[in-house]
Structures are given as structure tokens and as C-alpha cells.
């Protein structure tokens, strides 16, 4: 094994160990499934910890076919978005993005379409949509 490859492997192991030593997970999984709140038709793609970000989030990415996107969005918002008197900040009515408290933890939920050119409902039904669900490990 060359010295360059050894150095890269050593750096990767160091990052994983440093994260684990601070009590921060080195990996994460399907956050919605772990909460037993994953809607039908939502496909888990990946989850990545972001230990260098200010709030150190665990960020899970999901995909849903356009035809099911509205139902998935409705379910997630109804399930997680708190009553109006609690912390919540919606960004875009068309593609919501919210931060909320749930069971003592802070989460972010965002929706986006694969193609920005999908302006009509008929067009949006044909393109995949993506959901980002993240858990903040620290407060700002």
C-alpha cells in the first residue's frame, strides 16, 4: 500500500474516531423509520452526519415519486409541525421548509422537486421529489 493511500486511510479513521469520542455518531440511518413515522412511498436514500456544521445535524435524504409527493408532504407536516404557538418557521408555501421541536429534540424538514421547471400540478406529478429530514445534535 502506498504512503498516500495510508495517509488517506489514517485521516479517515481519525475523523471517525474523533467524532465517536465526542459522542457524535460517525454514521446515521433512516431517521424517519427510527422514529416510526416514515410514510408509505418515501424511499430512504442516505444519511450523513455533518459534525463540522454549527448545529452538527444528522441529515437524511429521501425520494418520492411525484404522484405521491403531496400525500407524503401532507403526512409529514401533519405529523411533525407543532401547534402555531410553538417554534416553527415555514419558508415557502409551495415547497415547505420547517424547523420544529418534537419530543425534546430539534428537527428540520424540507421538500424540493427534482426539476425547477415543473410549474403546473400535472408537471409536478411527473417528476421525483426529495425530502430532507435532519436532526440537530446541538443548538445554535
N, C-alpha and C positions, 0 to 999 in steps of 0.2 A: 504494500500500500504506500503510495507516495506521501510525502510530507504535507502537501497541500490538502489532500483528502483527509489525512489525520487531523489537521488543524480545523477543518470544517466540521468534522465529526465531534471533536473536542469542544468546539464552540457551541454546537447544538446541544450536546449533553449538559454543558454548563448552564445554558439558558433554562433547560427543563429542570435541572436540579435547583437553580436559584428560585424559579417560580414555585416549586414544591416546598422549598424551605420557608418561604414567606406565607405559606398557607394558601397560595393561589393555585388553582388547578392547572396542570400542564395541558390538559385536554378537556373537551366538553362534548356533550352528545345532544340528542334530540330534547331540547328544553321543554317543549310543549308536551311531549309524551311523558317526560319525568313528572310533570305537573298533572298528568291525566286529563289534559284539556286540548288534545290535538284533534282538530276536526277531520272528518272524512274528506278525502280528495286532496289533502295537503301532504305533499311529498317532502320529506326531510332531505336536504342536500348536504349540509355540512355545519359544523360548529367550530369556531375558533376563539380561543382566549386572546384578549388584547391587553397584556399586562403593562404595556408602556403608555396606554391611554390614561387620562386623568381618573376616570371612574372605573377603570380596569374591567370592562364588560366581557361577558361571555356572549358571543354573537352567533346565533343560529340562523341559517338561511333555509327557506322553504320555497317550493314551486307549486303552483296550482294552475290547472287549465282554465282559460278564460271563462268558459261556460259555468264553472263552479266558483269563480273568484268572488262574486258578490255575496254568495251564501257563506263562504269562508270568512270574508271580511265582517259580515254582519254577526256571525257567531263569535269571533274573537273580540270584537268591540263590545258586544253584549256581555260576554263572559268576564272581560278584564277591566273595562273602563269604569271607573268609580262614579259614584253619585256626583252631581255638579258641585257640591260643597267641598269635595276633596281635591287633592292635587291632580290636575290633568291638563294637558295643553295640546289641543288638536291643531295641526298645521294647515293641511289642505283638505277641504271637504271632498274633493274628487278622489284623492289618494291620501287617506288619513295617515297621520303620524302622531303617536301619543306617548307620553311618559306617565306612568301611574304607579301607585303603591298597591301591592297585593300580598296579603299575608305577611306584612312586615318587611317586604323586600321591594326594591325599585326596579321597574322593567321599562323597556322601550319597545314599541310595536310600530312597524312601518310597512306600508303597502306600495308597490310600484308595478307598472306594466312593462312588459319586455320591449314594446315599441312605443315611442312617444307620439308617433303619427296616428295612433288609434284614437280618434276623436269621438266617433259615434259609438253607441252601445253595441251595435252589430259588429263594428270593427274590434271593439274590446273583447267580445266573446270569442274571437278567433285567435287572440294572442295570449301566450302564457303570462301569468302574473307572479310576482315574487313577494314573499313576506319575510321580513327580518324581525326576529324576536330576540331581544337581548336582556340579560340580567346584569344590573350594575353591581359590581362587587364592592365598590367604595362610593361614598357620597362626595360630590364636588366640594 
